[in-house]
Amino acid sequence: MRSFVLNRTAFVNRIALAVLCAVTVWLAGCASSKPAVEPTAAKCVAGATDAASAACAPEAPKLDSLRAKMAITLVDQNGKEQNLDAVLFSVPGKRYRMELTGPMGIGVASMLWTEEGWTMTFPTEKLYMKGRGYMVGLFGEPSIPTVNIHQIAGFFDGQYVPAGAKLVSERDSAGLKLVEADDAMGIRLTYAVRDGQVEWISKKGSGGKPEVLKFLDYRPFEGRTLAERIVFERDGAKYLEIRLKKVTHGKAFSLGTWRLNVPRSYKAVGE
């Protein structure tokens, strides 16, 4: 029985890691090695329309804090679903805290990022990881890919097109504005905008298979219109869905939010 529990726990934690990557793979990609510097934002294209240059437009003043609550469904290759709940605490560009919980509210992963460094813990397995920089994960280890942590907060603040995307072309089709752009890492994207709202983003993924990110059911969250459902598809099949429950801006977080202790009994991942 103990072996079954441990295997099940390990599986749930692998789901948590996959979610952390999938949430940002569209916006930043998973890196296999640590970049020397953060990607430089591309310059805006002169004369581009508002829709096409949305990613290049001057950023609105950032609010002091953001808390997003969401439900996450991960779908495996056999169509089996696993459900998690997540909450993100964010002071944009300064510090982030993310909690993932499984069935019965059991915590499966915690992450804290500050400018001084980051920590991830997996309580049920008594494991942890630590590092520095804006890329979070285990470098050179495909089972725990690295992600751009700054993009996570932007994702839940309605920043759907990757920051710094450079316009290549645009055209109108059936009421949609179709835009081609290269993101800050040079990856070619196609995205559709209707009435100022991004409906989907498409790109070629690993093995040349198409990957599509859909933004569905826009509605007001604290007075701002955001996609309530975000669906990730690879080669026509859904593998991740995020359902946004609540977004709160401008609330103070307790000091405990920005502390993540690692018990002495925990071992570093890979030991």
Secondary structure, 3 states (H helix, E strand, C coil): CHHHHHHHHHHHHHHHHHHHHHHHHCCCCCECCCCCCCCCCCCCCCCCCCCCCCCCCCCCCCCCCEEEEEEEEEECCCCCEEEEEEEEEEECCCEEEEEEECHHHCEEEEEEEECCEEEEEECCCCEEEEECCCEECCCCCCCCCEEEHHHHHHHCCCCCCCCCCEEEEEEEECCEEEEEEECCCCCEEEEEEECCEEEEEEEECHHHCEEEEEEEEEEEECCEEEEEEEEEEECCEEEEEEEEEEEEECCCCCHHHHCCCCCCCCEECCC
